[in-house]
Amino acid sequence: MSQKLKRGACAIVGVAESDIGQVSPGLSPMDLMGQATHRALEDCGLSLQDIDGVFCVTSQARMATLSLSEYLGLRPRYHGGANIGGCSFMSMVAHAQAAIETGACEVALIAYGSTQRSLGRVNVASVDPSPYDSPFRPIFTASSYALAAARHAYQFGTTREQLAHIAVAARQWALLNPKAWEKKPLTVEEVLNSRVLSSPLTVRDSCLVTDGGGAIIVTSAERARTLRKPPAYILGVGDDLSHYSISNMEDLTTTGAVRSGARAYAMAGLRPKDVNVLGLYDAFTITTLLFLEDLGFCPKGEGGRFVMDGAIAPGGRLAVNTNGGGLSYCHPGMYGIFILIEVVRQLRGEAGARQVANCDVALAHGNGGTLSAQSTVVLGSQATV
């Protein structure tokens, strides 16, 4: 799809979270989507009546686009709800642009909501039994990511301490974010000494379990320039679907981000060195490391050494997951939409104490399933189009 879309033809114009963390009793995923939608519309100066395209997904509704459209009183001309896990929202950015470019809709809403902390993750996360994996009684999904971490350690010498630096960097960014769930400093030693969840990953190598929702408004570049906030132009997009069960992953140390990233860079006409801020899906510390390699920010096998000594923390050489990420900011189950929200704020200069200087190009990368689906979006400020 990326080769058919026009660079900079559309933009993200409104972004917002719902309440996050642990929300008030009785709130549903649709309540959180609605809350985020109204805030995103306020952010860009549009109204519900302007929305004629709806894209959403949640594990807590079988027909999420129908439920959300009913909840908001919308009758969209175009809709989409393909669930490929946590990267669904990056993929939806591409589908929204395609719909807008072809005239199928003019203003697209992308939304998500989850109350997995309030209800208990086990009650909201559906697990499809795998004939390949289930006999070994894995811890879903930690054991799948632990396999990738163990293989990376075996093949490249990556250490638990190097992974711990990723968790510590995320926490340091979170301490600059008033909305982040985690408020206490974290050390490498605390990560290493925390409870093992699935070897070699500990609970501090693993994402949070929170409630939360988010919304994004996408429209044409022409309309975007008339709205309230500076547009975040869609410069490049790319998807890749590689497997479903982790046991069918071709190479545990190399993800589909190699291909999704290449497609997004090609459409954008940019390279990794042009990116000012990175948002990477960090369900576990190993995912940050794999995506740094696969998206071209360091050579394959060098991720462990690359992240040492505060390299991706505030003040480091590369700004990664500046909101604190899924490890320390929030993680309601499908985290990708929050990555997009954060990088848009960085491009606008709205990130406060965590703002990255001279931020004109941002990359948001999402992951779905067990390293199964990858989706990359490159966004830029007015200076890039």
C-alpha positions as CSV (number, residue, x, y, z in Angstrom):
1,M,0.0,0.0,0.0
2,S,2.8,2.5,0.8
3,Q,3.9,2.6,-2.8
4,K,0.4,3.8,-3.9
5,L,0.0,6.5,-1.3
6,K,1.3,10.0,-1.8
7,R,3.9,11.3,0.7
8,G,2.5,14.2,2.8
9,A,-1.0,14.0,1.3
10,C,-2.6,13.5,4.7
11,A,-1.9,14.4,8.2
12,I,-2.7,13.6,11.8
13,V,-4.4,16.7,13.2
14,G,-5.9,15.7,16.6
15,V,-4.6,13.3,19.3
16,A,-5.7,12.6,22.8
17,E,-5.7,9.9,25.5
18,S,-8.7,9.1,27.7
19,D,-8.3,8.7,31.4
20,I,-5.5,6.2,31.8
21,G,-4.0,4.0,34.6
22,Q,-7.0,2.7,36.6
23,V,-10.2,4.4,35.5
24,S,-13.3,5.1,37.5
25,P,-15.5,2.0,38.2
26,G,-18.2,1.3,35.6
27,L,-16.4,2.9,32.6
28,S,-16.3,0.7,29.5
29,P,-13.9,0.6,26.6
30,M,-16.5,2.6,24.6
31,D,-16.6,5.2,27.3
32,L,-12.8,5.6,27.0
33,M,-12.9,5.7,23.2
34,G,-15.6,8.4,23.4
35,Q,-13.7,10.4,26.0
36,A,-10.5,10.3,23.9
37,T,-12.5,11.1,20.7
38,H,-14.0,14.3,22.2
39,R,-10.6,15.4,23.5
40,A,-8.9,14.7,20.1
41,L,-11.7,16.7,18.3
42,E,-11.1,19.6,20.8
43,D,-7.4,19.3,20.1
44,C,-7.9,20.0,16.4
45,G,-11.0,22.1,16.4
46,L,-13.3,19.7,14.5
47,S,-16.6,18.2,15.6
48,L,-18.3,14.8,15.6
49,Q,-20.3,15.9,12.6
50,D,-17.0,16.2,10.6
51,I,-16.1,12.5,11.1
52,D,-17.1,10.3,8.2
53,G,-14.5,7.5,8.6
54,V,-14.2,5.3,11.7
55,F,-11.4,2.8,12.4
56,C,-11.1,1.1,15.8
57,V,-10.4,-2.2,17.5
58,T,-10.4,-3.5,21.1
59,S,-10.3,-7.0,22.5
60,Q,-13.4,-6.2,24.6
61,A,-15.9,-5.8,21.7
62,R,-16.6,-8.2,18.8
63,M,-17.8,-5.4,16.5
64,A,-15.9,-2.4,17.7
65,T,-16.5,-0.1,14.8
66,L,-20.3,-0.7,15.0
67,S,-20.2,-0.2,18.8
68,L,-18.2,3.0,18.7
69,S,-20.2,4.5,15.8
70,E,-23.4,3.8,17.8
71,Y,-21.9,5.2,21.0
72,L,-20.9,8.4,19.2
73,G,-24.0,8.7,17.0
74,L,-22.0,8.4,13.8
75,R,-23.0,6.9,10.4
76,P,-19.6,6.7,8.7
77,R,-19.2,6.5,5.0
78,Y,-16.1,4.4,5.5
79,H,-14.9,2.1,8.3
80,G,-12.2,-0.4,9.2
81,G,-11.4,-2.7,12.1
82,A,-8.8,-5.2,11.1
83,N,-7.2,-6.5,14.3
84,I,-3.5,-7.3,13.9
85,G,-2.7,-6.6,17.6
86,G,-0.9,-3.6,19.0
87,C,0.2,-2.2,15.6
88,S,-3.4,-2.1,14.3
89,F,-3.4,1.7,14.7
90,M,-0.3,2.3,12.7
91,S,-1.8,0.2,9.9
92,M,-5.1,2.1,10.2
93,V,-3.2,5.4,9.6
94,A,-2.3,3.9,6.1
95,H,-5.8,2.7,5.5
96,A,-7.3,6.1,6.6
97,Q,-5.0,7.9,4.2
98,A,-6.0,5.6,1.4
99,A,-9.7,6.2,2.1
100,I,-9.1,10.0,2.2
101,E,-7.0,10.1,-1.0
102,T,-9.7,8.1,-2.9
103,G,-12.5,10.2,-1.6
104,A,-14.1,7.4,0.5
105,C,-14.0,9.8,3.5
106,E,-12.7,13.2,4.5
107,V,-12.1,13.0,8.2
108,A,-11.1,9.7,9.8
109,L,-11.2,8.7,13.5
110,I,-8.8,6.0,14.8
111,A,-9.7,4.9,18.3
112,Y,-9.0,2.3,21.1
113,G,-10.1,1.6,24.6
114,S,-9.5,-1.0,27.2
115,T,-10.3,-1.6,30.9
116,Q,-8.0,-4.6,31.3
117,R,-6.6,-3.4,34.7
118,S,-10.0,-2.8,36.2
119,L,-11.4,-6.1,35.0
120,G,-8.2,-8.1,35.2
121,R,-6.1,-9.0,32.1
122,V,-7.1,-12.6,32.2
123,N,-10.7,-11.6,31.8
124,V,-10.3,-9.5,28.7
125,A,-7.4,-11.1,26.8
126,S,-8.5,-13.9,24.5
127,V,-5.9,-16.5,23.8
128,D,-6.1,-18.8,20.8
129,P,-4.7,-22.2,21.7
130,S,-1.8,-23.1,19.4
131,P,-1.3,-26.8,18.5
132,Y,2.4,-26.0,18.2
133,D,2.9,-24.0,21.4
134,S,0.2,-24.9,23.9
135,P,1.6,-28.4,24.9
136,F,4.6,-26.6,26.4
137,R,2.3,-24.5,28.7
138,P,3.9,-21.1,27.8
139,I,3.0,-18.0,29.8
140,F,1.1,-16.0,27.2
141,T,2.6,-13.8,25.8
142,A,5.8,-13.5,27.9
143,S,7.2,-16.9,27.0
144,S,7.1,-16.0,23.3
145,Y,9.1,-12.8,23.8
146,A,11.4,-14.7,26.2
147,L,12.2,-17.1,23.4
148,A,13.4,-14.2,21.2
149,A,15.4,-12.7,24.1
150,A,17.1,-16.0,24.9
151,R,17.9,-16.6,21.2
152,H,19.4,-13.0,20.9
153,A,21.5,-13.7,24.0
154,Y,22.7,-17.0,22.6
155,Q,23.5,-15.7,19.1
156,F,24.9,-12.2,19.9
157,G,25.9,-12.3,23.6
158,T,23.1,-9.9,24.6
159,T,23.0,-9.7,28.4
160,R,20.2,-9.2,31.0
161,E,22.0,-6.1,32.1
162,Q,21.7,-4.6,28.6
163,L,18.0,-5.3,28.5
164,A,17.7,-3.7,32.0
165,H,19.1,-0.5,30.6
166,I,16.1,-0.3,28.3
167,A,13.7,-0.5,31.2
168,V,15.6,2.1,33.1
169,A,15.7,4.5,30.2
170,A,11.9,4.2,29.8
171,R,11.4,4.9,33.5
172,Q,13.6,8.0,33.2
173,W,11.4,9.3,30.4
174,A,8.3,8.5,32.4
175,L,9.5,10.6,35.3
176,L,9.3,13.6,33.0
177,N,5.7,12.7,32.0
178,P,3.0,13.8,34.5
179,K,0.5,11.2,33.0
180,A,2.8,8.2,33.4
181,W,1.7,5.4,35.7
182,E,5.1,4.7,37.2
183,K,6.4,7.5,39.4
184,K,9.5,5.9,41.1
185,P,13.0,5.9,39.8
186,L,14.3,2.5,38.6
187,T,17.8,1.0,38.6
188,V,19.5,-1.7,36.6
189,E,20.0,-3.7,39.8
190,E,16.3,-3.5,40.6
191,V,15.4,-4.8,37.2
192,L,17.9,-7.7,37.5
193,N,16.7,-8.6,41.0
194,S,13.0,-8.5,40.1
195,R,10.8,-11.6,39.8
196,V,11.5,-13.7,36.7
197,L,8.3,-13.8,34.6
198,S,9.6,-16.1,31.8
199,S,13.4,-16.5,31.7
200,P,15.3,-14.4,30.9
201,L,12.6,-11.7,31.2
202,T,11.6,-10.3,34.6
203,V,8.5,-8.3,35.5
204,R,10.5,-5.1,35.0
205,D,11.3,-6.2,31.5
206,S,7.6,-6.4,30.9
207,C,4.9,-3.8,30.1
208,L,2.4,-2.4,32.5
209,V,-1.2,-3.6,32.8
210,T,-3.4,-0.4,32.8
211,D,-6.7,0.9,31.6
212,G,-6.8,3.5,28.9
213,G,-7.9,4.7,25.5
214,G,-6.7,7.0,22.7
215,A,-8.0,8.7,19.6
216,I,-6.4,10.1,16.5
217,I,-8.0,12.3,13.8
218,V,-6.6,12.1,10.2
219,T,-7.6,14.3,7.3
220,S,-6.1,15.7,4.1
221,A,-3.1,18.0,4.1
222,E,-5.1,20.8,2.6
223,R,-7.7,20.7,5.3
224,A,-5.1,20.1,8.0
225,R,-3.5,23.4,7.3
226,T,-6.7,25.2,8.3
227,L,-7.1,23.6,11.7
228,R,-6.0,24.5,15.3
229,K,-2.7,22.7,15.7
230,P,0.3,22.2,13.4
231,P,-0.3,19.0,11.3
232,A,1.9,15.9,11.6
233,Y,2.2,14.9,8.0
234,I,2.2,11.3,7.0
235,L,5.4,10.9,5.1
236,G,5.7,7.1,5.0
237,V,3.9,3.9,6.0
238,G,4.7,0.2,5.8
239,D,3.3,-3.1,7.1
240,D,4.5,-6.6,7.3
241,L,2.7,-9.8,8.5
242,S,5.1,-12.7,9.1
243,H,3.5,-15.4,11.2
244,Y,1.0,-16.0,14.0
245,S,2.5,-18.5,16.4
246,I,6.0,-17.7,17.7
247,S,7.0,-21.3,16.8
248,N,6.4,-20.3,13.1
249,M,8.7,-17.2,13.2
250,E,11.4,-17.6,10.6
251,D,14.2,-16.1,12.7
252,L,13.6,-15.2,16.4
253,T,16.2,-12.4,16.2
254,T,14.8,-10.6,13.1
255,T,11.3,-9.2,12.9
256,G,9.1,-8.0,10.0
257,A,10.1,-4.4,11.0
258,V,13.0,-4.9,8.5
259,R,10.4,-4.9,5.8
260,S,7.8,-2.5,7.2
261,G,10.5,0.0,8.0
262,A,12.0,-0.2,4.5
263,R,8.6,0.4,3.0
264,A,8.0,3.4,5.2
265,Y,11.5,4.9,4.6
266,A,11.1,4.4,0.8
267,M,7.7,6.3,0.7
268,A,9.1,9.0,3.0
269,G,12.4,9.4,1.1
270,L,14.2,9.3,4.4
271,R,16.7,7.2,6.3
272,P,17.1,6.3,10.0
273,K,19.7,9.2,10.4
274,D,16.9,11.7,9.5
275,V,14.7,10.6,12.5
276,N,14.7,12.9,15.5
277,V,12.4,10.9,17.8
278,L,11.5,7.2,17.9
279,G,8.4,5.6,19.3
280,L,8.9,1.8,19.5
281,Y,6.4,-0.7,20.8
282,D,8.0,-1.9,24.1
283,A,5.7,-4.7,25.4
284,F,9.0,-6.2,26.6
285,T,12.6,-4.8,26.7
286,I,13.6,-7.2,23.9
287,T,11.2,-5.6,21.5
288,T,12.8,-2.2,21.8
289,L,16.2,-3.8,21.1
290,L,15.0,-5.8,18.1
291,F,13.3,-2.8,16.5
292,L,16.3,-0.6,17.0
293,E,18.2,-3.1,15.0
294,D,15.6,-4.0,12.4
295,L,14.7,-0.3,11.7
296,G,18.3,0.5,11.0
297,F,19.4,2.4,14.1
298,C,22.2,0.0,14.8
299,P,23.5,-3.2,13.2
300,K,21.9,-6.6,13.8
301,G,23.3,-8.0,17.1
302,E,24.6,-4.6,18.3
303,G,21.4,-3.6,20.1
304,G,22.5,-4.6,23.5
305,R,25.7,-2.5,23.3
306,F,23.8,0.3,21.6
307,V,21.4,0.9,24.6
308,M,24.0,1.0,27.4
309,D,24.9,4.0,29.5
310,G,21.8,6.0,28.9
311,A,22.0,6.1,25.1
312,I,18.2,6.0,24.7
313,A,17.4,7.8,28.0
314,P,16.9,11.6,28.4
315,G,20.1,13.3,27.3
316,G,21.2,10.3,25.3
317,R,22.2,10.1,21.7
318,L,18.7,8.9,20.5
319,A,15.4,9.8,21.9
320,V,13.3,6.6,22.3
321,N,9.9,6.3,23.9
322,T,9.8,9.7,25.3
323,N,6.5,9.2,27.1
324,G,7.9,6.3,29.2
325,G,6.6,3.6,26.8
326,G,4.6,0.6,27.6
327,L,7.1,-0.2,30.3
328,S,6.5,2.8,32.4
329,Y,3.8,5.1,30.9
330,C,0.8,2.9,30.2
331,H,-0.1,-0.3,28.5
332,P,-3.8,-1.1,28.2
333,G,-3.2,-4.2,26.0
334,M,-2.8,-2.7,22.5
335,Y,-0.3,0.1,22.9
336,G,0.3,1.4,19.4
337,I,-2.1,4.3,19.4
338,F,-0.2,5.9,22.4
339,I,3.0,5.8,20.4
340,L,1.4,7.8,17.7
341,I,-0.1,10.3,20.2
342,E,3.3,10.9,21.7
343,V,5.3,11.4,18.5
344,V,2.7,13.9,17.2
345,R,3.1,15.9,20.4
346,Q,6.9,15.8,19.9
347,L,6.5,17.2,16.4
348,R,4.3,20.0,17.7
349,G,6.7,20.9,20.5
350,E,4.1,20.0,23.1
351,A,6.0,17.5,25.2
352,G,7.1,19.8,28.0
353,A,10.0,18.6,30.1
354,R,10.6,15.6,27.7
355,Q,10.5,17.7,24.5
356,V,13.2,16.7,21.9
357,A,14.8,19.8,20.4
358,N,14.5,20.5,16.7
359,C,12.0,17.7,16.2
360,D,10.9,17.6,12.5
361,V,10.8,13.8,11.8
362,A,9.3,11.1,14.0
363,L,9.0,7.4,13.6
364,A,6.2,5.4,15.3
365,H,6.6,1.6,15.1
366,G,4.0,-0.9,16.3
367,N,4.1,-4.6,17.0
368,G,1.2,-7.1,17.1
369,G,0.8,-10.6,18.3
370,T,4.0,-12.4,19.2
371,L,6.4,-10.4,17.0
372,S,3.8,-11.4,14.3
373,A,2.7,-8.1,12.7
374,Q,4.8,-5.0,12.2
375,S,3.7,-1.5,11.1
376,T,5.8,1.6,10.7
377,V,4.7,5.2,10.3
378,V,7.0,8.1,9.5
379,L,5.6,11.6,10.4
380,G,7.0,15.0,9.7
381,S,6.5,18.7,10.5
382,Q,5.7,21.4,7.9
383,A,9.4,21.7,7.3
384,T,9.5,18.2,5.7
385,V,6.8,18.7,3.0
